[in-house]
Amino acid sequence: MDSVGDVAAARSDPGRGLARLALYRWWRRAIVGRVDHEAVVNRIVEESGWSPRFAFMTMMSAGIAVLGLLLSSPAVVIGAMLISPLMSPILGFGFSLALFDFAELRRSLKALAIGAGAAVAFTALIVLISPLQAPTAEIVARTRPNLFDLAVALFAALAGSFAIIRGRGETIVGVAIATALMPPLAVVGYGVATRNVPVGAGAFALFVTNFITISLSATAMARFYGFGHHLSRRQSWTQTVLLTMVFVVMAIPLGISLNRIGREAVAVSQARTLLTEKFGEEARVTQLDLDFADDPLIVRAVVIAPRGAMQKTPALQTALAERLGRPVRLDIDQILLEPGAGAIDAQREELRQASDFAKLEAQRGAELARLVGLITGVSAEEVTIDRDHHRVIASASALPGANLDTYHTLERRAEAQAEGWTVSVVPPQSALPVIAFADNSDVLDQSAAAAVATSIWAAKRWNMTALGVPGLPVGDAPARPNLYQRRAIAIASALRAAGIRPSPLPPAGQRFPLTPVVDTPA
């Protein structure tokens, strides 16, 4: 039956109205008319709910995924996706929004909540008992949503919706949907097990962004194929309002993620444009990477340009900082061509440079692994090298006579020799340095401040987010605190400034031995 709007449009503007009416009729006949809506809805309802099999397969998929992440093996991670059952409930959730089916929404959300909880708990257990707990490149890559992650989730959702509507290739498409959801869930479990809040929170943000993208894309696809509220049971006004609120709540985090992703994409475009302007139209920016997680922003670039277009790095760094509106640290390689070199020469130089760069990166990584391993007393094979983010991570062995200050000094020494790389040395668990104040003073002098800094460094390396402070008042500070309390408050202020939550402990004499504690919500 033709819509009232189409008929009214045809009367007001006969030419345009008839075209719209013809398009509507074609859509109803060629798109909507070829779908067995009742069969698709029944199939979704049947497969989108929770079952013991669903929970078991989700846990097994998550277990394989986290092992692949710990081993930094993309092949193992992909293998985990082959058995993941997450497609059915998430598409059920998306279709429930299109159908305004409150019962299906609750059923699919229940299955997703149980599956996600089971996956996180199981992966956390595996990480706790695993000898491999250092963050790998595969783990780090899933701690920050980006435009490519969003595109993967979008295309997977469109393909999955099409497959379930047309009944073709659901199993293969389910792998793509699982790829957008299961690895982030596994990294959330890793973050919980290692008490690494930034990693866990970043992976959870990626999971939520992908989940919302897949759900809303499935909703849009379902509406395109004619799925609507007329196919579900009659809803009450309360249920209709709740379903509308679900749309709004889902749109907020997706909007925040899209805003951040858009700003980052603009920053990359601005950086590329500036480099092209500085080096000239004959130059080619063959590699450009912006690390937004670092402060200052790290910009890595490789530019092939004529020798006469060579630029000074400090001037380029200043120009980038002005263009992007934030501090920048530029790491640029300029490949200079002789006058008269053509496009073939540039491509040849680009290929040679890429090959040389890969070899140099591998060689540099091996050198740093040996250096950091030597400093920390472990073998080079036990040192984690993240070439994508220029990070080196090593869990130091217990060295005779070494304390936390020793390991902190070793880390700074290694980082000084690893120019352009970030070195993280995880010290063995040991007592934190005792903080001592000068007589009748509540100010952190140089020695006390150094002890606090070492305690903060060790807590972060151990993924601790809270430290116990002896004598710290519980709740609000008293109006007239005594000297011991003032000293505890001074230590607590330094901890808060570094992102560590101070936790009150009973007084311990006149000194302040800080103690790692398990952070719990206040």
C-alpha positions as CSV (number, residue, x, y, z in Angstrom):
1,M,0.0,0.0,0.0
2,D,1.4,3.4,-1.0
3,S,2.3,5.9,1.8
4,V,0.2,9.0,2.4
5,G,3.4,11.1,2.0
6,D,4.2,9.7,-1.4
7,V,0.6,10.3,-2.6
8,A,0.7,13.9,-1.3
9,A,4.1,14.5,-3.0
10,A,2.8,13.1,-6.3
11,R,-0.2,15.6,-6.2
12,S,2.0,18.7,-5.3
13,D,4.8,17.9,-7.8
14,P,3.6,15.4,-10.3
15,G,7.0,14.7,-11.9
16,R,9.0,14.4,-8.8
17,G,6.2,12.7,-6.9
18,L,5.8,10.0,-9.6
19,A,9.5,9.3,-9.5
20,R,9.4,8.9,-5.7
21,L,6.3,6.7,-5.9
22,A,8.0,4.5,-8.5
23,L,11.1,4.2,-6.4
24,Y,9.0,3.3,-3.4
25,R,7.1,0.6,-5.3
26,W,10.4,-0.8,-6.6
27,W,11.8,-0.9,-3.1
28,R,8.7,-2.7,-1.8
29,R,8.7,-5.2,-4.7
30,A,12.4,-5.8,-5.3
31,I,13.9,-5.4,-1.8
32,V,11.2,-5.9,0.9
33,G,9.0,-8.3,-1.1
34,R,11.7,-10.9,-1.6
35,V,12.3,-11.4,2.2
36,D,10.4,-13.9,4.3
37,H,10.1,-11.5,7.3
38,E,8.3,-14.0,9.6
39,A,10.9,-16.7,9.0
40,V,13.8,-14.3,9.7
41,V,12.3,-13.0,12.9
42,N,11.5,-16.5,14.1
43,R,15.1,-17.6,13.4
44,I,16.6,-14.6,15.2
45,V,14.4,-15.1,18.2
46,E,15.4,-18.8,18.3
47,E,19.1,-18.2,18.1
48,S,19.7,-14.9,20.0
49,G,19.0,-16.1,23.5
50,W,21.3,-17.4,26.2
51,S,22.1,-21.1,26.6
52,P,24.8,-23.2,28.3
53,R,26.2,-23.9,24.9
54,F,26.4,-20.2,24.1
55,A,28.3,-19.5,27.4
56,F,30.7,-22.4,26.9
57,M,31.5,-21.5,23.3
58,T,32.0,-17.8,24.2
59,M,34.4,-18.8,27.0
60,M,36.4,-21.1,24.7
61,S,36.6,-18.5,22.0
62,A,37.7,-15.9,24.6
63,G,40.3,-18.3,26.0
64,I,41.9,-18.9,22.5
65,A,41.8,-15.2,21.8
66,V,43.6,-14.2,25.0
67,L,46.3,-16.8,24.4
68,G,46.8,-15.5,20.8
69,L,47.1,-12.0,22.3
70,L,49.6,-13.0,24.9
71,L,51.6,-14.9,22.2
72,S,51.2,-11.9,19.8
73,S,49.9,-14.4,17.2
74,P,47.3,-12.9,14.8
75,A,46.6,-16.4,13.4
76,V,45.6,-17.8,16.8
77,V,43.4,-14.7,17.4
78,I,41.6,-15.3,14.1
79,G,41.2,-19.0,15.0
80,A,39.3,-18.0,18.1
81,M,36.8,-16.1,16.0
82,L,35.8,-19.2,14.1
83,I,34.0,-20.6,17.1
84,S,32.6,-17.4,18.6
85,P,28.8,-17.3,18.9
86,L,28.4,-13.6,19.5
87,M,26.8,-12.8,16.1
88,S,23.3,-14.1,16.9
89,P,22.6,-12.1,20.1
90,I,24.1,-8.9,18.9
91,L,22.1,-9.0,15.6
92,G,19.1,-10.0,17.7
93,F,19.6,-6.8,19.7
94,G,19.9,-4.7,16.5
95,F,16.8,-6.3,15.0
96,S,14.8,-5.8,18.3
97,L,15.4,-2.1,18.0
98,A,14.1,-2.1,14.4
99,L,11.1,-4.2,15.4
100,F,10.5,-2.4,18.7
101,D,10.3,-5.8,20.3
102,F,11.0,-5.3,24.0
103,A,11.0,-9.1,24.8
104,E,13.7,-9.8,22.1
105,L,15.7,-6.8,23.4
106,R,15.8,-8.3,26.9
107,R,16.6,-11.8,25.6
108,S,19.5,-10.7,23.5
109,L,20.9,-8.3,26.1
110,K,20.8,-11.0,28.7
111,A,22.8,-13.4,26.4
112,L,25.3,-10.6,25.6
113,A,25.8,-9.7,29.2
114,I,26.3,-13.3,30.3
115,G,28.6,-14.0,27.4
116,A,30.7,-10.8,27.9
117,G,30.9,-11.5,31.7
118,A,32.0,-15.1,31.2
119,A,34.5,-14.1,28.5
120,V,36.1,-11.4,30.8
121,A,36.2,-13.7,33.8
122,F,37.6,-16.7,31.9
123,T,40.3,-14.6,30.2
124,A,41.3,-13.0,33.5
125,L,41.7,-16.4,35.0
126,I,43.9,-17.5,32.1
127,V,46.1,-14.4,32.5
128,L,46.5,-14.9,36.2
129,I,47.9,-18.4,35.8
130,S,49.9,-17.6,32.7
131,P,53.6,-17.0,32.9
132,L,53.2,-14.5,30.0
133,Q,51.7,-11.3,31.3
134,A,53.6,-8.6,29.5
135,P,51.5,-6.4,27.2
136,T,52.2,-7.4,23.5
137,A,51.7,-5.4,20.3
138,E,48.4,-7.3,19.7
139,I,47.1,-6.2,23.2
140,V,48.2,-2.6,22.8
141,A,46.6,-2.4,19.4
142,R,43.2,-3.0,21.0
143,T,43.3,-0.3,23.7
144,R,42.2,2.7,21.7
145,P,39.3,2.9,19.2
146,N,40.2,4.3,15.8
147,L,38.6,4.8,12.4
148,F,39.7,1.4,11.1
149,D,38.2,-0.4,14.1
150,L,34.9,1.5,13.5
151,A,35.0,0.6,9.8
152,V,35.5,-3.1,10.6
153,A,32.6,-3.1,12.9
154,L,30.4,-1.3,10.4
155,F,31.2,-3.6,7.5
156,A,30.8,-6.7,9.6
157,A,27.4,-5.6,10.8
158,L,26.1,-4.8,7.3
159,A,27.4,-8.2,6.0
160,G,26.0,-10.1,9.0
161,S,22.6,-8.5,8.7
162,F,22.5,-9.2,5.0
163,A,23.5,-12.8,5.5
164,I,20.9,-13.5,8.2
165,I,18.2,-11.8,6.1
166,R,19.0,-13.5,2.9
167,G,20.1,-16.7,4.5
168,R,23.6,-16.9,3.0
169,G,27.0,-17.2,4.6
170,E,26.1,-16.5,8.2
171,T,29.0,-18.6,9.6
172,I,31.7,-16.8,7.7
173,V,30.2,-13.4,8.4
174,G,30.0,-14.3,12.1
175,V,33.8,-14.4,12.1
176,A,34.0,-10.8,11.1
177,I,31.6,-9.7,13.8
178,A,33.5,-11.7,16.4
179,T,36.7,-10.1,15.2
180,A,35.3,-6.7,16.3
181,L,34.1,-7.9,19.7
182,M,36.0,-10.8,21.1
183,P,39.6,-9.5,21.1
184,P,38.6,-6.3,23.0
185,L,36.7,-8.5,25.6
186,A,39.8,-10.6,26.0
187,V,42.0,-7.5,26.6
188,V,39.4,-6.3,29.2
189,G,40.0,-9.6,31.0
190,Y,43.8,-9.0,30.7
191,G,43.4,-5.6,32.2
192,V,41.4,-6.9,35.1
193,A,43.9,-9.7,35.8
194,T,46.9,-7.4,35.7
195,R,45.1,-4.5,37.3
196,N,46.1,-2.4,34.4
197,V,43.3,0.2,34.3
198,P,44.3,2.1,31.2
199,V,44.5,-1.1,29.1
200,G,41.2,-2.5,30.5
201,A,39.4,0.8,30.1
202,G,40.7,1.4,26.6
203,A,39.7,-2.1,25.5
204,F,36.2,-1.7,27.1
205,A,35.8,1.6,25.2
206,L,36.7,-0.2,22.0
207,F,34.2,-3.0,22.8
208,V,31.4,-0.6,23.5
209,T,32.1,1.5,20.4
210,N,32.1,-1.7,18.2
211,F,29.0,-3.1,19.9
212,I,27.0,0.1,19.4
213,T,28.2,0.4,15.8
214,I,27.2,-3.2,15.0
215,S,23.8,-2.8,16.7
216,L,22.8,0.4,15.0
217,S,24.1,-0.8,11.6
218,A,22.0,-4.0,12.0
219,T,19.0,-1.8,13.0
220,A,19.4,0.3,9.9
221,M,19.8,-2.7,7.6
222,A,16.7,-4.4,9.1
223,R,14.7,-1.2,8.5
224,F,16.0,-1.1,4.9
225,Y,14.6,-4.6,4.3
226,G,11.2,-3.7,5.7
227,F,11.5,-5.0,9.3
228,G,9.3,-2.8,11.6
229,H,7.1,-2.7,14.6
230,H,4.2,-4.3,12.7
231,L,6.1,-7.7,12.9
232,S,6.3,-7.7,16.7
233,R,3.7,-7.9,19.4
234,R,2.0,-4.7,20.5
235,Q,4.2,-2.7,22.9
236,S,3.1,-0.6,25.8
237,W,4.0,3.1,26.0
238,T,6.4,2.4,28.8
239,Q,8.3,-0.2,26.6
240,T,8.3,2.2,23.7
241,V,9.8,4.9,25.8
242,L,12.5,2.5,27.1
243,L,13.4,1.4,23.6
244,T,13.7,5.1,22.6
245,M,15.9,5.7,25.6
246,V,18.1,2.8,24.5
247,F,18.7,4.6,21.2
248,V,19.6,7.8,23.0
249,V,21.9,6.1,25.5
250,M,23.7,4.2,22.7
251,A,24.1,7.3,20.6
252,I,26.0,9.2,23.3
253,P,29.2,7.1,23.6
254,L,29.2,6.5,19.9
255,G,29.0,10.2,19.3
256,I,31.9,10.8,21.8
257,S,34.0,8.1,20.0
258,L,33.2,9.5,16.6
259,N,34.1,13.0,17.7
260,R,37.5,11.9,19.0
261,I,38.2,9.7,16.0
262,G,37.2,12.6,13.7
263,R,39.6,15.0,15.6
264,E,42.4,12.5,15.2
265,A,41.7,12.1,11.5
266,V,41.8,15.9,11.1
267,A,45.1,16.0,13.0
268,V,46.6,13.4,10.7
269,S,45.4,15.3,7.6
270,Q,46.8,18.6,9.0
271,A,50.2,17.0,9.6
272,R,50.3,15.5,6.1
273,T,49.3,18.8,4.5
274,L,51.9,20.8,6.4
275,L,54.7,18.3,5.5
276,T,53.6,18.5,1.8
277,E,53.6,22.3,2.0
278,K,57.1,22.4,3.5
279,F,58.7,19.9,1.2
280,G,56.9,20.9,-1.9
281,E,54.6,19.1,-4.4
282,E,57.4,16.9,-5.6
283,A,57.8,15.3,-2.2
284,R,56.0,12.2,-1.0
285,V,55.0,11.5,2.6
286,T,55.4,7.7,2.6
287,Q,54.8,7.1,6.3
288,L,53.0,9.2,8.8
289,D,52.0,8.0,12.3
290,L,50.7,10.1,15.2
291,D,50.7,8.6,18.7
292,F,47.9,10.5,20.4
293,A,48.3,8.6,23.7
294,D,51.6,10.3,24.4
295,D,52.2,13.9,25.7
296,P,53.7,15.6,23.9
297,L,52.2,14.2,20.7
298,I,54.7,12.0,18.9
299,V,54.7,12.4,15.1
300,R,56.7,9.8,13.1
301,A,57.1,10.5,9.4
302,V,59.2,9.4,6.4
303,V,59.4,11.9,3.5
304,I,61.0,11.4,0.1
305,A,61.9,14.8,-1.4
306,P,64.4,16.5,-3.7
307,R,67.7,17.3,-2.0
308,G,67.1,21.0,-2.4
309,A,63.8,20.7,-0.3
310,M,65.6,19.4,2.8
311,Q,64.0,20.9,6.0
312,K,65.4,21.4,9.5
313,T,63.6,19.1,12.0
314,P,63.3,21.8,14.8
315,A,61.6,24.2,12.4
316,L,59.2,21.4,11.2
317,Q,58.4,20.4,14.8
318,T,57.6,24.0,15.7
319,A,55.3,24.4,12.7
320,L,53.5,21.2,13.5
321,A,52.9,22.3,17.1
322,E,51.4,25.5,15.8
323,R,49.3,23.8,13.2
324,L,48.0,21.1,15.6
325,G,47.7,23.4,18.6
326,R,49.5,21.1,21.1
327,P,53.1,20.2,21.9
328,V,54.7,17.9,19.4
329,R,57.8,15.7,19.3
330,L,58.8,15.0,15.7
331,D,60.7,11.9,14.6
332,I,61.3,12.3,10.8
333,D,63.4,10.5,8.2
334,Q,64.1,12.6,5.1
335,I,65.1,10.5,2.0
336,L,66.7,13.0,-0.4
337,L,66.8,12.5,-4.1
338,E,69.4,13.9,-6.5
339,P,68.2,16.6,-9.0
340,G,66.5,15.2,-12.1
341,A,65.3,12.0,-10.4
342,G,62.0,10.9,-11.8
343,A,59.0,9.0,-10.4
344,I,60.6,5.6,-11.0
345,D,63.6,6.7,-9.0
346,A,61.3,7.9,-6.2
347,Q,59.5,4.6,-6.1
348,R,62.7,2.7,-6.2
349,E,64.1,4.8,-3.3
350,E,60.8,4.3,-1.4
351,L,61.0,0.5,-1.7
352,R,64.6,0.5,-0.7
353,Q,63.9,2.8,2.2
354,A,61.0,0.6,3.3
355,S,63.2,-2.5,3.2
356,D,66.0,-0.7,4.9
357,F,63.7,0.7,7.5
358,A,62.2,-2.7,8.3
359,K,65.7,-4.2,8.6
360,L,66.8,-1.3,10.9
361,E,63.7,-1.6,13.0
362,A,64.3,-5.4,13.5
363,Q,68.0,-4.8,14.2
364,R,67.2,-2.0,16.6
365,G,64.6,-4.1,18.4
366,A,67.1,-7.0,18.8
367,E,69.7,-4.6,20.1
368,L,67.4,-3.1,22.6
369,A,66.2,-6.6,23.7
370,R,69.8,-7.5,24.4
371,L,70.5,-4.2,26.1
372,V,67.4,-4.2,28.4
373,G,67.8,-8.0,29.0
374,L,71.4,-7.4,30.1
375,I,70.4,-4.5,32.4
376,T,67.5,-6.3,34.0
377,G,69.1,-9.7,34.3
378,V,66.8,-11.6,31.9
379,S,67.4,-13.2,28.5
380,A,66.6,-11.1,25.3
381,E,63.8,-13.6,24.5
382,E,62.0,-12.5,27.7
383,V,62.0,-8.8,26.7
384,T,58.8,-7.6,24.9
385,I,59.5,-5.4,21.9
386,D,56.5,-3.4,20.5
387,R,57.9,-1.9,17.3
388,D,54.6,-0.2,16.3
389,H,54.7,2.0,19.4
390,H,58.5,1.9,20.1
391,R,58.1,0.4,23.5
392,V,60.4,-2.1,25.4
393,I,59.0,-3.9,28.4
394,A,60.9,-6.3,30.6
395,S,60.2,-7.9,34.0
396,A,63.5,-7.7,35.9
397,S,64.9,-10.6,37.8
398,A,65.9,-10.2,41.5
399,L,69.4,-8.7,41.4
400,P,71.6,-9.2,44.5
401,G,71.6,-6.1,46.7
402,A,69.2,-4.2,44.4
403,N,66.3,-2.1,45.7
404,L,63.5,-0.2,43.9
405,D,65.8,2.8,43.4
406,T,68.2,0.5,41.6
407,Y,65.6,-0.7,39.1
408,H,64.3,2.8,38.6
409,T,67.8,4.0,37.8
410,L,68.3,1.0,35.5
411,E,65.2,2.0,33.6
412,R,66.3,5.6,33.1
413,R,69.7,4.4,32.0
414,A,68.2,2.0,29.4
415,E,65.8,4.7,28.1
416,A,68.7,7.1,27.7
417,Q,70.4,4.6,25.4
418,A,67.1,3.8,23.6
419,E,66.6,7.1,21.9
420,G,63.0,7.4,20.5
421,W,61.8,4.3,22.5
422,T,60.0,4.0,25.8
423,V,61.5,1.5,28.2
424,S,59.5,0.0,31.1
425,V,61.3,-2.1,33.6
426,V,58.9,-4.0,35.9
427,P,60.8,-4.6,39.2
428,P,60.3,-7.6,41.4
429,Q,57.7,-7.2,44.2
430,S,59.5,-5.7,47.2
431,A,58.9,-3.2,50.0
432,L,58.5,0.4,49.0
433,P,61.1,2.9,50.3
434,V,60.3,4.5,53.7
435,I,59.6,8.2,53.5
436,A,61.3,10.2,56.2
437,F,60.8,13.9,56.9
438,A,63.2,16.4,58.5
439,D,62.6,17.3,62.1
440,N,59.4,19.3,62.8
441,S,58.8,19.6,59.0
442,D,55.7,18.6,57.0
443,V,57.3,19.4,53.6
444,L,58.7,16.8,51.2
445,D,62.4,17.6,51.0
446,Q,64.5,16.2,48.2
447,S,65.1,12.8,49.8
448,A,61.4,12.4,50.8
449,A,60.2,13.5,47.3
450,A,62.6,11.0,45.7
451,A,61.2,8.2,47.9
452,V,57.6,9.2,46.9
453,A,58.6,9.3,43.2
454,T,60.1,5.8,43.4
455,S,57.0,4.5,45.2
456,I,54.7,6.0,42.5
457,W,56.9,4.5,39.7
458,A,56.9,1.1,41.3
459,A,53.1,1.2,41.8
460,K,52.5,2.0,38.1
461,R,54.9,-0.7,37.0
462,W,53.0,-3.2,39.2
463,N,49.7,-1.9,37.8
464,M,48.7,-0.7,41.3
465,T,46.3,2.2,41.4
466,A,46.3,2.8,45.2
467,L,49.0,3.0,48.0
468,G,48.4,2.8,51.7
469,V,49.6,5.9,53.6
470,P,50.1,5.5,57.4
471,G,48.4,8.1,59.5
472,L,46.2,9.5,56.7
473,P,42.9,10.8,58.1
474,V,39.8,8.9,57.0
475,G,37.4,11.2,55.2
476,D,37.9,15.0,55.5
477,A,41.1,16.2,57.0
478,P,40.7,17.5,60.6
479,A,40.5,21.3,61.1
480,R,43.8,21.2,63.0
481,P,45.8,18.1,62.0
482,N,48.9,17.2,64.0
483,L,52.3,17.0,62.5
484,Y,52.1,13.3,61.6
485,Q,48.7,13.9,59.9
486,R,50.1,16.9,57.9
487,R,53.0,14.7,56.7
488,A,50.6,12.0,55.6
489,I,48.4,14.6,53.8
490,A,51.5,15.9,52.0
491,I,52.3,12.4,50.8
492,A,48.7,11.8,49.7
493,S,48.7,15.0,47.7
494,A,51.8,13.9,45.8
495,L,50.2,10.5,45.1
496,R,47.0,12.1,43.8
497,A,48.9,14.4,41.5
498,A,50.5,11.3,39.9
499,G,47.2,9.5,39.5
500,I,47.6,7.1,42.5
501,R,44.8,6.9,45.1
502,P,46.0,7.2,48.7
503,S,44.4,4.8,51.1
504,P,44.4,5.5,54.9
505,L,46.5,3.1,57.1
506,P,47.1,3.1,60.9
507,P,50.2,5.2,62.0
508,A,53.6,3.5,61.9
509,G,55.9,5.4,64.2
510,Q,57.5,8.5,62.8
511,R,58.2,7.2,59.4
512,F,56.0,6.5,56.4
513,P,56.4,3.0,54.8
514,L,53.9,3.1,51.9
515,T,52.1,-0.2,51.1
516,P,50.5,-1.4,47.8
517,V,46.8,-2.0,48.3
518,V,44.1,-3.4,46.0
519,D,42.1,-0.4,44.8
520,T,38.4,-0.7,45.4
521,P,35.6,1.8,44.6
522,A,35.2,4.4,47.3
